[in-house]
């Protein structure tokens, strides 16, 4: 891991789980796999604190465990999963876009709790939706269950690995680490539950007697409640499936910008046909026949089979290689290439460098003179631009000698783009930028803590006075407790914090662009 990744993991753990969990997580990141006793000794924390911190990290899939040869349990941090915390809002928004408010709350509950049973998620989401409805309206459990089933069918949520059931023939002494496993066929199988009921509202009652009565009733309900049919079957968000969706959207958008809307709809149809059957890490989709693509095109696109074949041929012949042809059966077999990098360095070096970058992506290898001619840039400027990008490791220089002595006069110098190296470089810059933005936001909040606390107190006083029906003059007098300079300072702070949030979202959107696949 790079220093930028370690720093970002530390900030995310501290912000979302607190200092104790952050301390344990960073110990595992820096030192690698460690036992419970080693973590306690190295951090100076009590064993009970370390246990609770590890439980939180394991619950949210941020730490895994395995048994050593000597029988001890070793814990190891999942750094890549920690970095995904910044994408949680985008996962939730995507679920809202695809499956409305119900899908949004299902994904949100699973992300907040790490792992949950389906029955617990359905009841919790139904209660939350009922709270937002008008009086007299409630959300039925069956509606939430139907949305949960849709999320499982499209692989956005999946079952968690579980320990095997104990049998009488097993040894009396259990293993210190359960062997968690799950059959691939059961990973998205929704249990048949007979959930009958509706969401409940929370009644705001301040009397002590009513509070005690409700607590007693809840304890009685808990004691009398039978274990649900899905007890022990936990679900989690399938982050790889969301990333696959983001990548597919980026490919469709790139095709629309490169060609036209019809081409993007053809590519969208191909991606939709293979979104469940193709692994999220596969460099190509499953081969799709031209006849199948034509049959599943949206009804609004009334194009003939001949025009579809022409579009597929254009996509396959395009230098950017969005679509590849893999066979001639079924009217032609086509695949979509996932291993793409189309993020030019124009954001830092200007539009002319971006033009050279795109040119090298298409031509693969070019000499300095060829770059000047193809890009139509003067020789002096082209050399300066190539030197800048070469110094930043955005492009690479490959030497092809004519003779064994590697004499410069008898050697070809070809510029090329190492897509894997460029993607890693861009990724590390995003990590560093996001970490700096989070630190800046924390610094701004700390420097203005007194003013923020004063603003919160004034808002609380205003809310209580408005509830009692105070006059406008009294409300204005309370608002004047914050002076004009303080109000301007609050506006500036709010603007800076919101701007940092926007930049963080932008930087993490860059990571969802199609990235190169490392073969071999």
N, C-alpha and C positions, 0 to 999 in steps of 0.2 A: 504493500500500500504506500501511496505517496503521502507527503506531509499535508497536502491540501485535503485529501480524503480523511486522514486521521483527525484533523482539526474540525472538519465539518461534522464527522460522526460525534465528536465530543460535544459540540454545540447543540446538535439535535437531541442527543440523549439527555443533556442537562435541561433543555427547554421543555421536553415532553414528559420526562420521567423523574426529574429531580437529581440532586447532587450525588446521592448514594448509589443509585443505579448507574449514573454516568461514571462514577469512580470504578465500579466493578467492570462495566463494559470497556472502559479504556484500558484497564489492567489486562483484560483478555486480548484486546486488539494489539497492544504493544508487546506482550510477552507470549502470545500464542496460547495453545491449549494448556489449561491448568486445572488442578483438583480444587475442591472446596477449601481444604486446609491451606493450600498454597495461596489462594486468593485472599483468604483471611490474614495470613501472615504478611503478605506483600502490601496490602492496603491498610493494615492496622485496624480493621473493622471486626466487630463481633461476628461469630459464625451465624447467629440468627439473622443479622442484618444482611450478610452475604447470601444466605438462603433465600430470603424474601426478594432481594434484588435479582437473583438468578431466576426465581419463579416468574417475576415480571418479564424478564427478557425472553425466557423460554415460551411464555404464554403468547408473546407477540412475535415469535419466530425470529428473534434477533440473536439467539444463542442456541447451539445444538450440543448434545452430549453423547459420549460414547465410552465404552468400557475398555480400560487398558488391559494389557496382558497380565499385569499383577492383580487385576480385579478392581482397581480403583476407577472411579468415574471422573472423566476429564471433560471440561466444558470449553467450547470454542465459539468465538464471536463470528457472526455473519455480517461482515462490513457492508457488503453490497445491499443487504436487506435494510440495514440502518439508513443508507443513503436514499432508500425509496420513501422514507417518511415524508420528504418534501413533496412527493407526488400524491399523497393521500387526498388533498382537495380535488385534484384532477380526476382521480378514480371516482370520487363521489359525484362530481359534476357529470362525468361520462355516464354513470349509472342513471342519473336523473334525466339526461338527454335520451337515453335508450328506453328506460323503463319507468319514467315519471317519478313522482315523489316517493312512491313505495319502494322502488328499486334504489333510490338515493339513500333512504333511511336504512335499508337492509345492509348495503355496503358500508354505510357509516357505522352502524352498530358492530359489524364484524371487524372493522378496522380499529375501533375504539377498544374492543374487548379481546382482540386477537383471535380467539376461538370461541364458538358458541354452538349449542345445539339448534336445530331448525325450529323446534317448538318454542324455545326461549326467544329466538329472534322474531318469530311471528307475533308472539304476545307483546313483546316490547315495542315493535314497530306499530302494531295495531293500537296500542295505548297512546303512542306519540301522535299518530295521525288523528285519533279521536280528539285529542286535546286541541288540535287546530281547527276542528270542524265546528259548525254552528251547533247551538244547543238542540238536542233531540236527535242529532245524527251521530252515528258511530261507524267505525270501520270493522268489517267482518273479517274473521281469521282466514276464511277461505280465499278472499281476494289477495291477502298478503302471501298466503301459501302458493297461489298461482304465479305470482310474480317471482317468488323464490325459486319455483320450479323452472321458470323461463331462464333465470340467471344460471341455474345449474345445467340446463340443456345447452346453453350457449357457452358453457365452461367459464363463466365469470366468477363463479364460486365453486369450491371443490371440497371434498371430504379430507379431513386430517388423517394421517396414518395413526393407527391404534394398535395397542398390544394384543397379541392373540389371546383367545379365551383359554382360561385354565381348565385342564381336565384332571381327572382323578389319577391318571397315570403319571403326571408330571412330578418332579422332585418336590420334596417338602420345603426345601430351602430355595426361595425365589432368587432370581438374578438381581444384582443391584441396579441394573439398567434394563428397562423393558425394551424388547425388540419391536420397535414401531414399524408397521408395514401396512400396505393396502393394495388390494388387487386393482389393476388398472381399469377393469370393467366396472368396478364399484365406485370409482373415484367421483363420478357425477350422477350416481344413482340416488334419487330422492326417496327416502323411506315413506311408506304409505301410512300417513297419520290421519286420524279422524279428529281434526281440530275443530271443535264446534264452540262458537262464542264470538263475542265482540269486544272491541277495545273499551277500556274503562277510563274514566276521568278522575283526576286527583281533586278531592274536595278540600278546600282551604278552610280548616276549622282550627281556631286558636285556643279553644277551651281545653283545659287539662283533662277533664273527664272524657271528652270525645277522643282525645289523643290516646289515652290509655285504652279506651274501648277498641279503637282501630288497631292498636298494637296487639292487643289480646286476640282479636279476630284474625289478624294476619298470622299469628303463631299457631292458632288452631287450624287455619287453612293449610299451613305448611306441614303440620303434623299429619293431617288427614289426607294430604295430597299423595296420590299414588305416583310411582315413577313413570315418566312418559315413555311412549313406545320407542322413541329415538334416544333413550338414555345411553350415553357412551359414544354416540355418533356425532362428532364435532365437525363444524364447517369453518372454512377460512376463505379469504379473498384470493383468487388466482391472479396474482400480480402479472405473471407472464402473459396471461390472456389479455389483460388490459394493455400491456406494452405491444402486443401483436395488433390490437385494434388501433393504437396510436400510429404504429408503423404503416398499417394499411391506409389510414387516412392521409398520412404524409405522401405515400406513393400516389394515391388518387389525385391529391392536390398538385403534385409535381407533373403528372400526366396532363392535367387540365391546363396548367400554365404552359407546358411544352407544346401541346397539340390543340385539342378542343374539348368541348364538353362531352361529345359523343364518345370519344376515346376514353375519357375518364370513367364514363358509365360502364363501358365494356370491361375496363380493368376492375372497377368496383364489383361488377357481377362475378368476375373470376375470383376475386378475393373472398366474396361472400360464399361462393361454392366450396372453397377449400379452407375456410376459417376454422372449422372444427376438425377436419381430417388431417390438417397439416400441423406439425409441431411448431411452436412459437420460435424455436431456435433453428429451424431448417432454413438453408440458404435459398431453396426454391419451393414453390407450391407443388401440390400434386398435379401431374399432367391432366389437362382438361381438353376435351375434344371440341372442335368448332361447332358441331351439332348441339352439344349440351349447352354451350354458351349461348347459342342462338335461341334455344328453347327457354332459357331462364332470364333473358333480357327483360328489363322493365317494360310494361305495356305501353308507356308513353313514347318509346323509341321505336317507331314503325320503320325499321330499316330491313332491307332484304338480306338474304343469306350471302349474296354476292358482295354487297357493300360491307357486310361484317368481315368477310374474308379479306377484303382490301384493307380494312382498318387493322386487322390482326397482322397482315403482312407489313404495313407501315410501322406498327409498333415493334415488330420483330427486327426490322431493318434499321431502326433508329440507333444512332451511335451510343446513346445513353443506356440501351439494353434494358428497358423496363420489362419487356416480354421476350421470351425465347421460344423457339420452335424445337420440339423434342421428338416429333414423329409425323407421319402422314396418315395414320389410320383415323377413322371417324371424321374425315374432312380436314384433318390436321390437328396435331396435339400441341398445346401451348402451355408454358409455365411462366410464372411471374418471378423475377429475380428479386430477392430481398436484400442481397448484399450490395447496397448502393451507398454512395456518398455524394451528395449534391449540395454541399454547403461551402460556397466559395469564400475566400478570405477578404471579400469586399468590405466587410464591417470594420476592418482594421487597416487595410492597405489601399483601399480605393477601388473604383470600378474597373480600372485598367488591369490591376492585378487579378481581379475576379475573372476578367475575360481570358487572361493567360491561363488561370487555373482550370477553367472550363475547357479551354483548348487542349491542355495536357490530358485531361480526363478522356477526351474523345480520341486524340491521336496517340496516346500512350507514351511515345518517346519522340522528342523533337530536339534539334540542335538550336543554338542561339539564333542563327540566321533565319531558320525556319520559323521560330517564334515571332521574330520581328516582322516577317513577311505575312504570316497567317493572321496575326493580331493587328497588323497595320499600325504599329507603334514605332517611333524613331529608335534607332539603334541605341543611343545613349540612355534614353529613358527605359527601354526594355532591359538593358543590362543592370541598371539600378534596381528595377523592380524584381528581377530574378535574384539579385544578391540579397535583397531584403527578405524575400520568401525563403531563400535557401538558408539564411541565417536563422530564421524562425522555424526551420524544419518543416515547412509546409510543402516544399518540393524537395526532391532529391536529385543528385547528379550521378549519373552512371558512366563509367569509363569503359570504352571498348577499344583496346589497343590493336593496331595492325601488326605490330612486331612484339616479340617477347620483352624488349627492353623498356616498354611503356614510355617511349619518348613522346613529349607533348605534341610535337609536330606530326607524329604518326599515330595519333589517338583521336577517336571520336568521343566527344563529350555530349551526352544526351540528358536532357532534363526529363523527369518523370514525376508522377505523384504516387507516393506510397499511401494508399487509402487507409490502411490500418494505422499507420503512424500519425496521419493527419487527424483521424477520428479520435485517437487517444490524446493528442495535443489539445484538440478542441474540448474534449471532455474534462481534462485537468484544468483548463482555464475556466470552465464553467464551475467546477468545484471550488476553485480559489475565489472566484467572484461571489458565489453564493455565501461562502463562509465570511468574506469581508462585509457583505451586506448585512448578514445576521449580527455580526459584531458591532457594526455601525448602529443598527437599530437598538441593540441592547445599551450601547453607550448613550444614545440620545434619550432613551427612556430613563436611564439612571441619572443623567445630568438634570433632568426636569422632573424628578420624582416628586419633589415638594409641590410644584405647580400642578401636577396631575392629581395628587391627593386632594389639593384644595378644590380643583375643578369637580372631582367626584363628590366631595362633601356638599358643594353648592348645588349640584344636580340632585342629590338626595333630598336636600332641604326644599328645593323647588317642587320636587315630585310630591312630598308630603304636604306642602302648603296648598298645592293645586288640588289635592284630593279633598281638602277641607273646604274648598270653594273660596279661596282668598281673592282679594281685589287685585286689579291690574297694577295699581301703584305699589302694592306690597311686593308683588312678583318682580317688578322692575327694580325695586330697592335691593332685593336679594341678588338679582343678576349683576348689579353694580358692585357687588363684593369682589368681583374679578375686574381689575382695571383694564383699560384699553391696551397698554403694552403687554400685559399678561395674556390677554385674549389673542393678540397678534402672535405672541410666542407660541401659544397653543395651536394656532392655525398652521404656523410654520412646522411645528413638530408633527402634526397630523399629516401634513403634505409630505414630509420627508419619510415618515413611516410607511405611508401608502405607496410612495414611489419605490421604496426598497422592496415591498411586497410584489409590486409589478415586475421589477427587475428579476427577482427570484423566480417568479413564474415564467418569465421569458427564458431565462437561462435553462430551466428544466424542460421547457418545451423543445429547446435545441437538442436535448438528449434523446428525444423521441424520433428524431430524423433517422431514416434507414442508415444503418452503420455496416461497415464491411464485415464479412464473415471470414474468420481465419480458418482456412482449410488445412487439413493434415494435422 
